Amino acid sequence: MAITGITDAMHQYGKTTESIYKNKPKYPKAHGVKRPETTNIIAGLTIIFLLLVIISML
């Protein structure tokens, strides 16, 4: 009789983690809290920076 070292608990753990990874969304959302996108943040900071530069030149 060969002992493989893999127990039933290990098989159950493997099945459980596999089912969690299959059901988990790739990009989960934070329960209705909409976070701003980085492109919008960068665009906003660019506009503020340009306005400050223009105002300082006047």
GIDAFEN-V852875 format. One record per helix or strand of 3 or more residues. SS is the DSSP state (H for helix, E for strand). FROM is the first residue (numbers start at 1). LEN is the number of residues. If there is no record, write none. Layout:
ss->SS from->FROM len->LEN
ss->SS from->FROM len->LEN
//
This chain:
ss->H from->8 len->16
ss->H from->38 len->20
//
